[in-house]
Amino acid sequence: MRTLLVVVVFMLATSLAHADVLRCKIEGYDESVFIATFPDTNSSDGQYARIGVSPGVGDRAFVVDDRSGATAFVELNGDGTPIGLLTVQRDLRVIKSSHSIDLSGKVSAPSQEKGVCTRCAGVRACSP
C-alpha cells in the first residue's frame, strides 16, 4: 500500500511540475524558435531542454537560472559542443547569441539577435 501511495504522489507531482514551453519571434528568423523544458519535450532523456523550430523537438540545451530572474539556455549541437545561448528575461524578451567552433577550437561567425517570447500551455498548445 505504501508503494502505491509513493507512486501516486510521484505521478501527481510530475503532472503538476509542468515546465515552460516558449514560442519566440527572433529578428532575422522567418519561423518561430521554440524552447521547451522537461517534461514538455518530445524526448525521453529528461535532462535537457529542447530548442528548435517545432515545439519540444530540436537541439539539446542546458538550463541555467540567473539570480536576477533571467533564464539562459546553452544550446548544444549533436556532439555536445555549445553552439549558442538564448537568454530569456523575466519580461520574456530574448537574446539569441550564436557562434561556430571549428575543429581547432577557434570561434567564428558570432551573431546576436533580439526578440520576444510568449508562454504556451504545453507542447500541444504551442503549435508552429
C-alpha positions in Angstrom: 0.0 0.0 0.0 2.8 2.4 0.9 4.5 1.8 -2.5 1.2 2.6 -4.3 1.0 5.8 -2.4 4.5 6.8 -3.3 3.8 6.1 -7.0 0.6 8.1 -6.9 2.3 11.1 -5.2 5.2 10.9 -7.7 2.8 10.8 -10.7 0.8 13.8 -9.2 4.0 15.8 -8.6 5.2 15.1 -12.1 2.0 16.2 -13.7 1.9 19.4 -11.5 5.6 20.2 -12.3 4.6 21.5 -15.7 7.6 23.2 -17.3 7.8 26.0 -19.8 7.2 26.0 -23.5 8.1 29.2 -25.1 7.4 30.5 -28.7 10.0 33.1 -29.6 10.0 35.5 -32.5 13.6 36.5 -33.1 14.9 39.1 -35.5 16.2 37.5 -38.7 14.3 34.2 -38.3 11.3 33.6 -40.5 10.0 30.8 -38.3 9.4 30.9 -34.5 12.0 29.4 -32.3 10.6 27.1 -29.6 12.1 26.4 -26.2 10.7 23.5 -24.2 11.9 22.2 -20.8 11.3 18.8 -19.3 8.7 17.3 -19.0 7.4 19.2 -22.1 9.9 17.8 -24.5 9.2 15.1 -27.0 12.3 13.2 -25.8 12.9 10.6 -23.2 16.3 11.8 -21.9 14.6 14.1 -19.3 17.7 16.1 -18.5 17.8 18.6 -21.4 15.6 21.4 -22.7 15.0 21.5 -26.4 15.4 24.4 -28.8 14.1 24.1 -32.3 11.5 25.2 -34.9 8.9 22.8 -33.6 7.7 22.6 -30.0 9.5 20.1 -27.9 11.9 18.9 -30.6 15.4 20.2 -31.5 18.9 20.7 -30.2 19.6 19.8 -26.6 20.2 22.6 -24.1 21.2 23.0 -20.5 19.1 25.4 -18.4 20.8 27.9 -16.1 18.7 30.2 -13.9 20.3 33.6 -13.2 19.7 35.0 -9.8 18.3 38.2 -11.4 15.4 36.2 -12.8 16.6 35.6 -16.3 17.0 32.0 -17.7 19.8 31.0 -20.0 19.6 28.1 -22.4 23.0 26.8 -23.5 22.3 25.1 -26.9 24.4 22.1 -27.9 25.0 20.6 -31.3 24.8 16.8 -32.0 28.2 16.0 -30.4 27.6 18.2 -27.3 29.5 21.3 -28.3 27.9 24.5 -27.2 26.8 26.5 -30.2 24.6 29.2 -28.7 23.0 30.9 -25.8 19.4 32.0 -25.5 18.7 34.3 -22.6 15.1 34.8 -21.7 14.5 37.7 -19.3 11.6 37.9 -16.8 9.6 40.1 -19.2 10.1 37.4 -21.9 12.4 39.4 -24.0 15.0 37.1 -25.5 18.6 37.5 -26.8 20.0 34.7 -29.0 23.8 34.6 -29.2 25.3 32.1 -31.7 28.7 31.1 -33.0 30.6 28.3 -34.7 33.6 26.4 -33.3 35.9 24.8 -35.8 38.0 21.6 -35.2 41.0 23.6 -33.9 38.7 25.3 -31.3 38.6 28.7 -33.0 35.3 30.5 -32.5 33.9 32.1 -35.7 30.8 33.7 -37.1 29.4 35.3 -33.8 26.0 36.8 -34.0 23.3 38.2 -31.7 19.7 38.8 -32.3 16.8 40.1 -30.1 13.2 39.0 -29.9 10.2 38.3 -27.7 8.8 35.1 -26.4 5.3 34.0 -25.3 4.3 31.2 -23.0 2.3 28.3 -24.2 0.2 26.0 -22.0 2.2 23.0 -23.3 3.8 21.4 -26.3 0.5 20.6 -28.0 -0.9 24.1 -27.3 2.1 25.7 -28.9 1.8 24.6 -32.5 4.0 26.3 -35.1 
